[in-house]
Amino acid sequence: QKEVEQDPGPLSVPEGAIVSLNCTYSNSAFQYFMWYRQYSRKGPELLMYTYSSGNKEDGRFTAQVDKSSKYISLFIRDSQPSDSATYLCAMSFSSGSARQLTFGSGTQLTVLP
Amino acid sequence: DAGVIQSPRHEVTEMGQEVTLRCKPISGHNSLFWYRQTMMRGLELLIYFNNNVPIDDSGMPEDRFSAKMPNASFSTLKIQPSEPRDSAVYFCASSLDSLYFGEGSWLTVV
């Protein structure tokens, strides 16, 4: 069993839809949770960063962490074609520059105009 | 800042040849990571450096792979000899707190 599980999709939604992307993990020691967005033929870029349980909102994006269920989510409201990308969850045990991230395999999202 | 800079962006080489991938991290970042991404295995950490010192190379697949960081502004990942199964996208990333990726080096070994 992988430490971090993520449905690879692909997921296709109409423009304006609410998108829900999810990851589950097995190691309860993970404390820091991130979502990366990767456009085609580009490197991943950090989208959201949260610590421990709770919600964090940034514009149309909301990251949610439920440590009791070992489950994290990324919600995208009013999805746009420009949101079409692969979304990777990532998590780590600690903060700081030298921490190692464990990545999910990524969910490919297409938002249709 | 220009971000993490990787070269070459694309490389096609024949099996058995040596491949050298290069990375310039973001100035001031003290950690550098090399990742490999494939459809089958996703994003895998190969090795990471902290203050130019290799900390964990347990992800390096075999002795054909080696990485160096001679100074704070440059790192290389070398594959010698290369094999078709090494075909992948190789990402360099640097970090002070959050991780920033380069645009990747797309390697095809034929």
Backbone of each chain as ProteinMPNN parsed JSONL, in Angstrom:
{"seq_chain_A": "QKEVEQDPGPLSVPEGAIVSLNCTYSNSAFQYFMWYRQYSRKGPELLMYTYSSGNKEDGRFTAQVDKSSKYISLFIRDSQPSDSATYLCAMSFSSGSARQLTFGSGTQLTVLP", "coords_chain_A": {"N_chain_A": [[0.84, -1.189, 0.0], [0.575, 2.187, -0.898], [1.949, 5.106, 0.712], [0.582, 7.469, 0.3], [-2.425, 7.913, -1.297], [-4.033, 8.634, -4.325], [-6.628, 9.35, -6.502], [-6.158, 8.856, -9.875], [-7.759, 9.859, -11.885], [-8.76, 10.291, -15.335], [-10.428, 13.437, -14.636], [-13.187, 15.151, -15.716], [-14.895, 18.136, -16.112], [-17.61, 20.527, -16.488], [-17.182, 24.008, -17.259], [-17.377, 26.258, -14.526], [-18.246, 24.445, -12.667], [-18.091, 22.89, -9.389], [-15.183, 21.51, -8.151], [-13.871, 18.623, -6.648], [-11.071, 17.327, -5.215], [-9.134, 14.649, -3.967], [-7.129, 13.048, -1.402], [-5.899, 10.223, 0.329], [-4.126, 9.046, 3.2], [-1.708, 7.019, 4.943], [0.027, 7.259, 7.104], [-0.046, 8.538, 10.22], [1.646, 10.417, 11.211], [2.136, 12.472, 9.486], [2.088, 15.963, 9.162], [2.043, 18.316, 7.744], [0.518, 19.631, 4.891], [0.088, 19.8, 1.431], [-0.91, 21.13, -1.731], [-0.136, 20.777, -5.085], [-0.045, 22.169, -8.339], [0.204, 21.116, -11.648], [0.861, 22.048, -14.779], [0.647, 20.956, -18.2], [3.655, 19.683, -19.382], [5.184, 21.203, -17.681], [6.796, 22.144, -14.547], [5.725, 21.093, -11.238], [3.799, 23.408, -9.263], [3.458, 25.146, -6.206], [0.324, 25.308, -4.699], [-1.467, 25.339, -2.492], [-1.065, 25.342, 1.062], [-1.179, 23.755, 4.117], [-1.347, 23.326, 7.662], [-1.725, 20.698, 9.881], [-5.038, 19.823, 11.005], [-8.096, 21.148, 9.544], [-9.445, 23.952, 7.652], [-8.436, 25.87, 4.797], [-8.621, 28.768, 2.917], [-8.238, 30.205, -0.319], [-8.976, 32.443, -2.455], [-10.646, 31.015, -5.11], [-10.047, 28.525, -4.254], [-10.078, 25.938, -1.829], [-8.556, 24.276, 0.765], [-8.742, 21.327, 2.618], [-8.261, 19.517, 5.595], [-8.512, 16.491, 7.239], [-7.433, 15.004, 9.811], [-8.171, 12.956, 11.486], [-9.45, 11.161, 9.888], [-7.519, 10.733, 8.08], [-7.408, 12.132, 5.594], [-7.404, 14.33, 2.895], [-8.517, 17.219, 1.105], [-9.06, 19.135, -1.856], [-10.856, 21.82, -2.945], [-12.262, 23.351, -5.752], [-13.865, 26.184, -6.656], [-16.255, 27.499, -9.003], [-14.987, 26.577, -11.433], [-12.516, 26.977, -13.988], [-11.458, 26.874, -17.456], [-8.721, 27.346, -17.426], [-7.929, 26.089, -15.147], [-7.4, 23.54, -15.808], [-5.304, 20.922, -15.404], [-2.822, 18.817, -13.829], [-3.268, 17.782, -10.535], [-1.462, 17.474, -7.624], [-1.264, 16.007, -4.476], [0.64, 16.517, -1.496], [2.67, 15.722, 1.319], [4.242, 16.122, 4.552], [6.363, 15.273, 7.363], [7.525, 17.229, 8.848], [8.412, 20.726, 9.08], [10.323, 23.219, 7.268], [13.345, 23.653, 5.319], [14.689, 21.315, 4.593], [12.968, 19.232, 4.677], [11.365, 16.242, 3.57], [9.086, 15.616, 1.043], [6.202, 13.628, 0.557], [4.578, 12.549, -2.218], [1.34, 12.337, -3.781], [0.014, 10.488, -6.594], [-1.183, 12.141, -8.383], [-3.994, 13.854, -9.867], [-5.584, 14.127, -12.891], [-7.129, 16.875, -14.251], [-9.64, 18.215, -16.297], [-11.217, 21.075, -17.406], [-13.995, 21.87, -19.096], [-14.843, 24.244, -21.588]], "CA_chain_A": [[0.0, 0.0, 0.0], [1.322, 3.432, -0.924], [1.702, 5.991, 1.851], [-0.393, 8.482, -0.126], [-3.238, 7.432, -2.397], [-4.767, 9.694, -5.012], [-7.296, 8.864, -7.707], [-5.494, 9.526, -11.001], [-8.691, 10.414, -12.863], [-8.952, 11.74, -15.476], [-11.671, 14.048, -14.209], [-13.605, 16.147, -16.692], [-16.059, 18.856, -15.593], [-17.929, 21.735, -17.264], [-16.8, 25.289, -16.672], [-18.275, 26.728, -13.486], [-18.527, 23.372, -11.699], [-17.256, 22.75, -8.199], [-14.337, 20.321, -8.274], [-13.352, 18.076, -5.4], [-9.933, 16.435, -5.411], [-8.922, 14.045, -2.65], [-6.042, 12.114, -1.13], [-5.869, 9.556, 1.624], [-2.766, 8.668, 3.576], [-1.7, 5.955, 5.958], [0.915, 7.577, 8.22], [-0.651, 9.603, 11.016], [2.672, 11.378, 11.598], [2.144, 13.618, 8.568], [1.573, 17.155, 9.823], [1.984, 19.43, 6.804], [-0.177, 19.14, 3.718], [0.213, 20.736, 0.321], [-1.421, 20.812, -3.062], [0.629, 21.321, -6.196], [-0.69, 22.145, -9.652], [1.195, 20.9, -12.696], [0.385, 22.184, -16.146], [1.293, 20.047, -19.134], [5.042, 19.948, -19.751], [5.756, 22.171, -16.745], [7.04, 21.604, -13.223], [4.671, 21.367, -10.248], [3.889, 24.675, -8.534], [2.712, 25.099, -4.961], [-0.975, 25.968, -4.779], [-2.003, 25.531, -1.15], [-0.233, 24.772, 2.125], [-1.891, 23.777, 5.389], [-0.739, 22.61, 8.78], [-2.634, 19.959, 10.736], [-6.421, 19.732, 10.548], [-8.82, 22.391, 9.343], [-9.654, 24.466, 6.31], [-7.741, 27.087, 4.384], [-9.224, 29.261, 1.681], [-7.468, 31.181, -1.077], [-9.738, 32.713, -3.668], [-11.581, 29.946, -5.487], [-9.496, 27.251, -3.782], [-10.169, 25.626, -0.408], [-7.9, 23.032, 1.167], [-9.346, 20.785, 3.84], [-7.514, 18.398, 6.159], [-9.169, 15.752, 8.31], [-6.399, 14.077, 10.276], [-8.778, 11.779, 12.13], [-9.779, 10.227, 8.808], [-6.347, 10.689, 7.191], [-8.064, 12.477, 4.328], [-7.302, 15.741, 2.566], [-9.282, 17.578, -0.083], [-8.921, 20.453, -2.482], [-12.065, 22.203, -3.654], [-12.143, 24.477, -6.671], [-15.185, 26.736, -6.985], [-16.342, 28.218, -10.278], [-13.812, 26.106, -12.162], [-12.232, 27.631, -15.264], [-10.586, 26.066, -18.326], [-7.321, 27.536, -17.018], [-7.649, 25.18, -14.027], [-7.068, 22.229, -16.363], [-3.931, 20.591, -15.003], [-2.734, 17.696, -12.891], [-3.155, 18.259, -9.154], [-0.764, 16.507, -6.777], [-1.189, 16.292, -3.049], [1.944, 16.205, -0.92], [2.655, 15.87, 2.768], [5.525, 15.905, 5.202], [6.331, 15.12, 8.814], [8.071, 18.404, 9.511], [8.543, 21.914, 8.233], [11.716, 23.553, 7.046], [13.818, 23.494, 3.951], [15.226, 19.994, 4.291], [11.958, 18.183, 4.829], [11.044, 15.472, 2.386], [7.666, 15.525, 0.761], [5.662, 12.423, -0.067], [3.581, 13.012, -3.18], [0.38, 11.459, -4.431], [0.324, 10.253, -8.005], [-1.759, 13.217, -9.191], [-5.29, 13.712, -10.538], [-5.64, 14.965, -14.091], [-8.401, 17.587, -14.328], [-9.949, 19.012, -17.483], [-12.416, 21.889, -17.283], [-14.456, 22.105, -20.466], [-15.529, 25.543, -21.737]], "C_chain_A": [[0.88, 1.245, 0.0], [0.985, 4.269, 0.289], [0.631, 7.016, 1.534], [-1.119, 7.967, -1.367], [-4.044, 8.579, -2.989], [-5.356, 9.108, -6.281], [-6.714, 9.592, -8.916], [-6.432, 10.184, -11.993], [-8.568, 9.654, -14.18], [-10.352, 12.177, -15.05], [-11.993, 15.176, -15.179], [-14.891, 16.806, -16.202], [-16.365, 20.043, -16.5], [-17.473, 22.983, -16.525], [-17.853, 25.752, -15.667], [-18.597, 25.686, -12.422], [-17.629, 23.498, -10.471], [-16.503, 21.433, -8.32], [-13.855, 19.913, -6.892], [-12.259, 17.068, -5.719], [-9.508, 15.921, -4.036], [-7.674, 13.171, -2.6], [-6.277, 11.47, 0.224], [-4.431, 9.166, 1.915], [-2.811, 7.706, 4.748], [-0.896, 6.323, 7.204], [0.373, 8.776, 8.995], [0.367, 10.656, 11.466], [2.767, 12.568, 10.639], [1.451, 14.805, 9.233], [1.315, 18.31, 8.854], [1.467, 18.897, 5.474], [-0.199, 20.213, 2.641], [-0.523, 20.219, -0.905], [-0.566, 21.537, -4.084], [-0.198, 21.196, -7.463], [0.412, 22.007, -10.691], [0.524, 21.001, -14.056], [1.203, 21.272, -17.052], [2.686, 20.551, -19.511], [5.685, 21.062, -18.91], [6.064, 21.46, -15.421], [5.875, 21.89, -12.293], [4.901, 22.717, -9.568], [2.98, 24.594, -7.308], [1.446, 25.935, -5.07], [-1.503, 26.31, -3.385], [-1.116, 24.799, -0.149], [-1.011, 24.879, 3.429], [-1.134, 22.965, 6.42], [-1.85, 21.993, 9.616], [-4.06, 20.004, 10.188], [-7.039, 21.108, 10.353], [-8.929, 22.756, 7.892], [-8.781, 25.677, 6.062], [-8.289, 27.505, 3.037], [-8.313, 30.289, 1.028], [-8.185, 31.392, -2.403], [-10.731, 31.605, -3.947], [-11.159, 28.581, -4.923], [-9.656, 27.127, -2.264], [-9.495, 24.29, -0.169], [-8.46, 22.606, 2.51], [-8.539, 19.583, 4.302], [-8.322, 17.791, 7.287], [-8.199, 14.685, 8.789], [-6.997, 12.837, 10.907], [-9.119, 10.719, 11.097], [-8.605, 10.011, 7.865], [-6.791, 10.978, 5.752], [-7.883, 13.964, 4.092], [-8.02, 16.0, 1.247], [-8.875, 18.954, -0.577], [-10.205, 20.705, -3.257], [-11.768, 23.41, -4.54], [-13.548, 24.939, -7.021], [-15.122, 27.447, -8.321], [-15.145, 27.862, -11.168], [-13.737, 26.74, -13.557], [-11.391, 26.705, -16.146], [-9.116, 26.192, -17.953], [-6.936, 26.7, -15.805], [-7.278, 23.784, -14.522], [-5.587, 21.95, -16.154], [-3.987, 19.283, -14.226], [-2.496, 18.256, -11.5], [-2.554, 17.149, -8.294], [-0.881, 16.939, -5.322], [0.21, 15.888, -2.573], [1.867, 16.429, 0.579], [4.02, 15.575, 3.352], [5.344, 15.803, 6.703], [6.724, 16.41, 9.518], [8.076, 19.568, 8.543], [10.027, 22.17, 8.01], [12.196, 23.128, 5.678], [14.208, 22.062, 3.632], [14.189, 18.884, 4.426], [11.701, 17.494, 3.497], [9.533, 15.389, 2.25], [7.334, 14.166, 0.168], [4.497, 12.859, -0.934], [2.577, 11.914, -3.512], [0.719, 11.373, -5.901], [-0.277, 11.31, -8.924], [-3.098, 12.86, -9.8], [-5.319, 14.671, -11.713], [-7.04, 15.554, -14.231], [-8.499, 18.35, -15.645], [-11.246, 19.754, -17.233], [-12.821, 22.311, -18.691], [-15.189, 23.435, -20.577], [-16.963, 25.359, -22.207]], "O_chain_A": [[1.815, 1.353, 0.794], [-0.112, 4.172, 0.838], [-0.147, 7.392, 2.41], [-0.487, 7.626, -2.367], [-4.649, 9.378, -2.275], [-4.658, 8.444, -7.048], [-6.77, 10.82, -8.979], [-6.001, 10.966, -12.84], [-8.291, 8.455, -14.149], [-11.312, 11.409, -15.096], [-11.163, 16.05, -15.427], [-15.868, 16.117, -15.908], [-15.479, 20.52, -17.209], [-17.393, 22.993, -15.296], [-19.054, 25.656, -15.916], [-19.165, 26.02, -11.383], [-16.566, 24.119, -10.509], [-17.096, 20.381, -8.56], [-13.48, 20.754, -6.074], [-12.496, 16.077, -6.41], [-9.521, 16.668, -3.057], [-7.227, 12.632, -3.612], [-6.793, 12.101, 1.147], [-3.624, 8.979, 1.004], [-3.816, 7.595, 5.449], [-1.125, 5.745, 8.266], [0.341, 9.894, 8.481], [-0.013, 11.676, 12.041], [3.415, 13.566, 10.956], [0.365, 14.668, 9.795], [0.474, 19.172, 9.112], [1.911, 17.856, 4.991], [-0.471, 21.383, 2.913], [-0.723, 19.016, -1.073], [-0.306, 22.735, -3.973], [-0.955, 20.24, -7.636], [1.43, 22.695, -10.624], [-0.277, 20.146, -14.434], [2.313, 20.869, -16.706], [2.858, 21.704, -19.908], [6.593, 21.761, -19.359], [5.646, 20.323, -15.204], [5.113, 22.828, -12.527], [6.04, 23.12, -9.329], [1.879, 24.047, -7.368], [1.477, 27.098, -5.472], [-1.933, 27.436, -3.135], [-0.501, 23.781, -0.464], [-1.453, 25.964, 3.805], [-0.384, 22.045, 6.093], [-2.795, 22.674, 10.012], [-4.243, 20.211, 8.989], [-6.576, 22.1, 10.914], [-8.559, 21.984, 7.008], [-8.431, 26.413, 6.984], [-8.406, 26.688, 2.123], [-7.701, 31.123, 1.696], [-8.02, 30.619, -3.347], [-11.57, 31.293, -3.102], [-11.867, 27.592, -5.112], [-9.406, 28.073, -1.517], [-9.818, 23.293, -0.816], [-8.63, 23.42, 3.419], [-8.174, 18.727, 3.496], [-8.766, 18.499, 8.19], [-8.151, 13.587, 8.234], [-6.386, 11.769, 10.866], [-9.084, 9.523, 11.387], [-8.688, 9.194, 6.948], [-6.577, 10.182, 4.837], [-8.171, 14.775, 4.973], [-8.117, 15.122, 0.389], [-8.412, 19.806, 0.181], [-10.594, 19.912, -4.114], [-11.109, 24.361, -4.121], [-14.329, 24.19, -7.607], [-14.069, 27.939, -8.726], [-14.392, 28.736, -11.596], [-14.753, 26.998, -14.202], [-10.684, 25.84, -15.629], [-8.346, 25.251, -18.141], [-5.757, 26.604, -15.466], [-6.882, 22.934, -13.725], [-4.728, 22.666, -16.67], [-5.059, 18.721, -13.999], [-1.626, 19.104, -11.306], [-3.071, 16.033, -8.245], [-0.628, 18.095, -4.984], [0.866, 15.035, -3.17], [1.075, 17.246, 1.048], [4.843, 14.885, 2.751], [4.312, 16.193, 7.248], [6.307, 16.658, 10.649], [7.786, 19.42, 7.355], [10.879, 21.43, 8.502], [11.547, 22.352, 4.977], [14.064, 21.637, 2.486], [14.527, 17.707, 4.298], [11.812, 18.105, 2.434], [8.811, 15.129, 3.212], [8.099, 13.623, -0.629], [3.541, 13.464, -0.448], [2.907, 10.728, -3.523], [1.592, 12.085, -6.398], [0.069, 11.378, -10.103], [-3.326, 11.719, -10.202], [-5.106, 15.873, -11.556], [-8.022, 14.817, -14.32], [-7.563, 19.037, -16.053], [-12.26, 19.145, -16.89], [-12.084, 23.016, -19.382], [-16.06, 23.732, -19.76], [-17.685, 26.34, -22.385]]}, "seq_chain_B": "DAGVIQSPRHEVTEMGQEVTLRCKPISGHNSLFWYRQTMMRGLELLIYFNNNVPIDDSGMPEDRFSAKMPNASFSTLKIQPSEPRDSAVYFCASSLDSLYFGEGSWLTVV", "coords_chain_B": {"N_chain_B": [[13.313, 36.928, -9.245], [14.706, 34.245, -11.209], [13.791, 31.726, -10.825], [14.015, 28.109, -10.477], [16.42, 26.758, -12.535], [16.796, 24.569, -15.17], [18.769, 22.441, -17.249], [19.644, 20.198, -19.943], [16.484, 21.109, -21.555], [15.294, 19.219, -23.114], [16.365, 15.977, -24.03], [17.603, 13.571, -26.15], [19.007, 10.471, -26.329], [21.293, 7.794, -27.054], [21.131, 4.431, -25.91], [23.422, 3.503, -23.428], [24.969, 5.74, -23.54], [26.398, 8.569, -21.774], [24.583, 10.718, -19.655], [24.09, 14.006, -18.618], [22.462, 16.043, -16.422], [21.54, 19.339, -15.517], [21.317, 21.831, -12.924], [20.297, 24.903, -11.584], [19.694, 26.262, -8.588], [17.242, 28.325, -6.82], [18.473, 31.395, -5.758], [19.765, 31.628, -2.494], [18.253, 29.588, -1.456], [18.594, 26.699, 0.554], [18.32, 24.001, 0.303], [18.273, 21.311, -2.015], [16.686, 19.313, -4.409], [16.387, 16.347, -6.337], [14.095, 14.952, -8.519], [12.296, 12.305, -10.157], [9.915, 11.803, -12.68], [7.418, 9.697, -13.871], [4.813, 8.168, -15.817], [4.027, 5.745, -14.762], [5.095, 5.553, -12.145], [4.828, 7.995, -10.957], [5.871, 10.896, -9.124], [9.056, 10.694, -7.972], [11.382, 10.9, -5.365], [14.79, 11.276, -5.805], [17.299, 12.113, -4.729], [18.465, 14.299, -2.136], [19.961, 17.413, -1.201], [21.35, 19.298, 1.451], [22.526, 22.4, 2.282], [24.552, 21.964, 0.377], [25.395, 19.394, 0.895], [24.987, 15.937, 0.415], [22.119, 14.436, 1.685], [20.212, 12.392, 1.702], [20.247, 9.724, -0.308], [18.783, 7.554, -0.925], [16.813, 7.129, -2.756], [17.977, 6.956, -5.209], [18.143, 5.069, -8.076], [20.073, 3.093, -8.873], [23.6, 2.241, -9.156], [24.308, 3.468, -11.48], [23.411, 5.983, -11.445], [24.337, 9.214, -10.372], [24.871, 12.081, -8.301], [25.838, 15.465, -7.826], [26.766, 18.339, -5.933], [28.538, 20.867, -6.214], [28.673, 23.515, -5.381], [26.68, 26.184, -3.929], [25.07, 27.06, -5.968], [24.747, 25.287, -8.041], [24.051, 22.097, -9.428], [24.405, 18.692, -10.468], [22.993, 15.875, -12.131], [23.846, 12.717, -13.012], [23.768, 10.113, -15.378], [25.104, 7.085, -16.131], [26.014, 4.081, -17.518], [23.36, 5.149, -19.709], [19.984, 3.846, -19.924], [17.104, 2.561, -21.718], [14.941, 2.435, -19.886], [15.379, 4.555, -18.256], [14.172, 6.708, -19.294], [12.318, 9.547, -18.779], [10.882, 12.363, -17.003], [12.971, 14.588, -15.45], [13.12, 16.371, -12.552], [14.414, 19.202, -10.938], [14.4, 20.729, -7.767], [14.221, 23.412, -5.434], [14.508, 24.683, -2.076], [13.644, 26.856, 0.588], [11.767, 27.071, 2.482], [9.142, 26.46, 1.391], [8.719, 24.302, -1.459], [10.137, 24.671, -4.638], [9.87, 24.004, -8.018], [11.833, 23.311, -10.955], [11.422, 23.471, -14.559], [11.876, 21.051, -15.616], [13.734, 18.324, -17.102], [13.431, 16.64, -20.032], [13.963, 13.433, -20.725], [14.841, 11.079, -23.119], [15.775, 7.867, -23.802], [17.013, 5.927, -26.266]], "CA_chain_B": [[14.199, 35.766, -9.373], [14.378, 33.479, -12.402], [13.306, 30.406, -10.475], [14.948, 27.002, -10.642], [16.752, 26.637, -13.958], [17.313, 23.252, -15.528], [19.187, 22.218, -18.63], [18.839, 20.661, -21.082], [15.047, 20.883, -21.406], [15.007, 17.956, -23.802], [17.549, 15.243, -24.436], [17.411, 12.238, -26.72], [20.328, 9.873, -26.38], [21.284, 6.356, -27.307], [21.45, 3.555, -24.791], [24.846, 3.354, -23.178], [25.626, 7.042, -23.473], [26.327, 9.299, -20.506], [23.661, 11.861, -19.645], [24.289, 14.919, -17.493], [21.41, 17.039, -16.259], [22.081, 20.428, -14.722], [20.308, 22.584, -12.176], [20.683, 26.085, -10.818], [18.584, 26.512, -7.66], [16.933, 29.713, -6.507], [19.491, 31.966, -4.885], [19.368, 31.708, -1.095], [17.667, 28.328, -1.002], [19.675, 25.866, 1.068], [18.085, 22.587, 0.011], [18.053, 21.016, -3.436], [16.112, 17.983, -4.577], [16.222, 15.787, -7.683], [12.962, 14.049, -8.637], [12.013, 11.719, -11.455], [8.475, 11.622, -12.849], [6.949, 8.835, -14.95], [3.382, 7.869, -15.71], [3.812, 4.551, -13.945], [5.538, 5.667, -10.757], [4.595, 9.337, -10.432], [7.018, 11.725, -8.766], [9.909, 9.969, -7.03], [12.572, 11.621, -4.909], [16.023, 10.535, -6.052], [18.333, 12.522, -3.784], [18.409, 15.706, -1.79], [21.114, 18.049, -0.59], [21.126, 20.426, 2.342], [23.79, 23.133, 2.352], [25.461, 21.329, -0.599], [25.783, 18.064, 1.354], [23.934, 14.941, 0.163], [21.524, 13.988, 2.943], [19.515, 11.123, 1.516], [20.274, 9.277, -1.71], [18.168, 6.221, -0.953], [15.938, 7.031, -3.919], [18.754, 6.769, -6.454], [17.762, 3.692, -8.429], [21.203, 2.176, -8.917], [24.907, 2.905, -9.216], [24.463, 4.223, -12.731], [22.994, 7.351, -11.152], [25.121, 9.93, -9.372], [24.538, 13.5, -8.235], [26.815, 16.285, -7.129], [26.437, 19.752, -5.723], [29.855, 21.422, -5.867], [28.491, 24.797, -4.7], [25.275, 26.485, -3.613], [24.315, 27.518, -7.13], [24.839, 24.355, -9.166], [24.01, 20.668, -9.144], [24.276, 17.822, -11.633], [22.551, 14.482, -12.01], [24.491, 12.018, -14.119], [23.39, 8.721, -15.6], [26.142, 6.474, -16.932], [25.455, 4.297, -18.847], [21.914, 5.314, -19.725], [19.191, 2.735, -20.441], [15.767, 3.031, -22.119], [14.026, 2.578, -18.74], [15.655, 5.828, -17.592], [13.384, 7.739, -19.966], [11.426, 10.16, -17.791], [11.144, 13.78, -16.779], [13.761, 14.768, -14.24], [12.91, 17.697, -11.995], [15.192, 19.738, -9.835], [13.609, 21.639, -6.954], [14.975, 23.972, -4.32], [13.635, 25.029, -0.96], [14.046, 27.506, 1.833], [10.678, 26.51, 3.269], [8.329, 25.801, 0.367], [9.494, 23.662, -2.521], [9.929, 25.256, -5.959], [10.374, 23.115, -9.053], [12.173, 23.758, -12.288], [10.495, 23.032, -15.6], [12.151, 19.654, -15.924], [14.536, 17.862, -18.244], [12.716, 15.509, -20.614], [14.995, 12.522, -21.205], [14.456, 9.885, -23.867], [16.914, 7.004, -24.119], [16.555, 4.996, -27.319]], "C_chain_B": [[13.75, 34.905, -10.541], [13.786, 32.123, -12.064], [14.398, 29.369, -10.639], [15.176, 26.788, -12.138], [17.388, 25.284, -14.224], [17.741, 23.226, -16.986], [19.754, 20.807, -18.778], [17.351, 20.459, -20.811], [14.641, 19.552, -22.034], [16.315, 17.301, -24.195], [17.118, 13.89, -24.963], [18.794, 11.639, -26.892], [20.208, 8.377, -26.63], [21.672, 5.592, -26.04], [22.961, 3.405, -24.666], [25.596, 4.673, -23.077], [25.482, 7.659, -22.086], [25.405, 10.502, -20.675], [23.972, 12.714, -18.42], [23.203, 15.98, -17.516], [21.897, 18.079, -15.256], [20.974, 21.233, -14.058], [20.96, 23.767, -11.471], [19.517, 26.402, -9.889], [18.325, 28.005, -7.497], [17.961, 30.221, -5.502], [18.966, 32.087, -3.454], [18.707, 30.451, -0.553], [18.792, 27.39, -0.572], [19.445, 24.369, 0.898], [17.774, 22.414, -1.468], [17.665, 19.555, -3.577], [16.126, 17.604, -6.06], [15.082, 14.767, -7.63], [12.92, 13.468, -10.053], [10.505, 11.485, -11.533], [8.187, 10.756, -14.072], [5.457, 8.6, -14.755], [3.144, 6.735, -14.73], [4.067, 4.795, -12.46], [5.323, 7.045, -10.151], [5.904, 10.058, -10.156], [7.821, 11.017, -7.674], [11.111, 10.837, -6.648], [13.8, 10.737, -5.119], [17.065, 10.823, -4.977], [18.057, 13.953, -3.356], [19.635, 16.139, -1.021], [20.639, 19.147, 0.369], [22.464, 21.111, 2.558], [24.898, 22.417, 1.566], [25.872, 19.916, -0.208], [24.663, 17.079, 1.047], [23.43, 14.357, 1.476], [20.909, 12.597, 2.792], [19.529, 10.777, 0.03], [19.62, 7.906, -1.866], [17.231, 6.03, -2.142], [16.673, 6.855, -5.232], [18.615, 5.309, -6.863], [18.922, 2.707, -8.456], [22.491, 2.968, -9.133], [25.136, 3.676, -10.505], [24.117, 5.695, -12.528], [23.931, 7.958, -10.107], [24.737, 11.402, -9.422], [25.598, 14.221, -7.426], [26.256, 17.688, -6.942], [27.72, 20.452, -5.277], [29.771, 22.786, -5.175], [26.995, 25.085, -4.578], [24.434, 26.839, -4.835], [24.316, 26.524, -8.287], [24.796, 22.908, -8.679], [23.89, 19.91, -10.461], [23.736, 16.466, -11.223], [23.075, 13.761, -13.244], [23.994, 10.58, -14.182], [24.42, 8.135, -16.576], [26.281, 4.994, -16.578], [23.931, 4.409, -18.793], [21.232, 4.096, -20.356], [17.8, 3.267, -20.814], [14.822, 3.235, -20.93], [14.313, 3.835, -17.918], [14.862, 6.972, -18.221], [12.315, 8.252, -19.009], [11.642, 11.666, -17.833], [11.875, 13.888, -15.445], [13.603, 16.221, -13.781], [13.939, 17.981, -10.91], [14.283, 20.699, -9.079], [14.494, 22.189, -5.847], [14.015, 24.523, -3.278], [14.366, 25.853, 0.077], [13.021, 27.128, 2.898], [9.762, 25.739, 2.328], [9.221, 25.326, -0.778], [9.133, 24.266, -3.87], [10.62, 24.367, -6.992], [10.843, 23.886, -10.271], [11.189, 23.196, -13.294], [10.809, 21.634, -16.1], [13.07, 19.459, -17.114], [13.893, 16.592, -18.759], [13.743, 14.603, -21.294], [14.368, 11.338, -21.924], [15.722, 9.12, -24.218], [16.42, 5.947, -25.096], [17.568, 3.874, -27.533]], "O_chain_B": [[12.558, 34.834, -10.839], [13.315, 31.429, -12.965], [15.554, 29.698, -10.904], [14.223, 26.654, -12.906], [18.377, 24.904, -13.597], [17.157, 23.895, -17.838], [20.299, 20.271, -17.813], [16.996, 19.698, -19.91], [13.754, 18.859, -21.537], [17.253, 17.966, -24.635], [16.37, 13.159, -24.313], [19.658, 12.238, -27.532], [19.148, 7.781, -26.438], [22.449, 6.075, -25.216], [23.673, 3.21, -25.65], [26.724, 4.719, -22.587], [24.574, 7.321, -21.328], [25.44, 11.202, -21.687], [24.102, 12.194, -17.312], [23.044, 16.714, -18.491], [22.572, 17.754, -14.279], [19.851, 21.31, -14.556], [22.018, 23.649, -10.852], [18.445, 26.777, -10.365], [19.094, 28.839, -7.975], [18.272, 29.549, -4.519], [17.862, 32.585, -3.228], [18.61, 30.265, 0.66], [19.817, 27.292, -1.245], [20.281, 23.561, 1.303], [17.11, 23.246, -2.088], [18.248, 18.676, -2.941], [15.901, 18.449, -6.926], [15.092, 13.846, -6.814], [13.434, 14.056, -11.005], [9.892, 11.024, -10.57], [8.656, 11.046, -15.172], [4.915, 8.808, -13.67], [2.182, 6.754, -13.962], [3.328, 4.293, -11.613], [5.599, 7.253, -8.97], [6.904, 9.864, -10.848], [7.312, 10.775, -6.58], [11.766, 11.427, -7.507], [13.839, 9.593, -4.666], [17.641, 9.907, -4.39], [17.484, 14.733, -4.115], [20.257, 15.361, -0.298], [19.647, 19.829, 0.111], [23.431, 20.472, 2.973], [26.028, 22.287, 2.036], [26.645, 19.292, -0.935], [23.507, 17.342, 1.377], [24.211, 13.849, 2.281], [21.072, 11.737, 3.658], [18.9, 11.455, -0.783], [19.883, 7.191, -2.832], [16.895, 4.9, -2.495], [16.045, 6.627, -6.266], [18.933, 4.411, -6.084], [18.731, 1.552, -8.075], [22.475, 4.191, -9.273], [26.078, 4.463, -10.594], [24.484, 6.546, -13.338], [24.274, 7.326, -9.108], [24.325, 11.907, -10.467], [26.173, 13.678, -6.483], [25.395, 18.148, -7.692], [27.952, 20.609, -4.079], [30.696, 23.173, -4.46], [26.159, 24.323, -5.063], [23.209, 26.91, -4.74], [23.926, 26.876, -9.4], [25.407, 22.546, -7.674], [23.344, 20.42, -11.439], [23.989, 15.979, -10.121], [22.782, 14.146, -14.375], [23.823, 9.923, -13.156], [24.584, 8.624, -17.694], [26.635, 4.674, -15.443], [23.294, 3.822, -17.919], [21.808, 3.409, -21.199], [17.367, 4.295, -20.293], [13.98, 4.132, -20.971], [13.572, 4.147, -16.985], [14.891, 8.093, -17.713], [11.508, 7.479, -18.493], [12.467, 12.174, -18.592], [11.433, 13.337, -14.437], [13.908, 17.161, -14.514], [14.278, 17.126, -10.093], [13.482, 21.406, -9.69], [15.408, 21.51, -5.379], [12.851, 24.794, -3.571], [15.525, 25.602, 0.406], [13.363, 26.897, 4.058], [9.617, 24.523, 2.445], [10.303, 25.859, -1.026], [7.954, 24.364, -4.212], [11.795, 24.027, -6.856], [10.331, 24.961, -10.585], [10.23, 22.521, -12.922], [10.076, 21.093, -16.928], [13.169, 20.305, -18.003], [13.807, 15.592, -18.047], [14.322, 14.97, -22.317], [13.473, 10.678, -21.396], [16.63, 9.659, -24.852], [15.518, 5.17, -24.783], [17.354, 3.001, -28.374]]}, "name": "protein", "num_of_chains": 2, "seq": "QKEVEQDPGPLSVPEGAIVSLNCTYSNSAFQYFMWYRQYSRKGPELLMYTYSSGNKEDGRFTAQVDKSSKYISLFIRDSQPSDSATYLCAMSFSSGSARQLTFGSGTQLTVLPDAGVIQSPRHEVTEMGQEVTLRCKPISGHNSLFWYRQTMMRGLELLIYFNNNVPIDDSGMPEDRFSAKMPNASFSTLKIQPSEPRDSAVYFCASSLDSLYFGEGSWLTVV"}
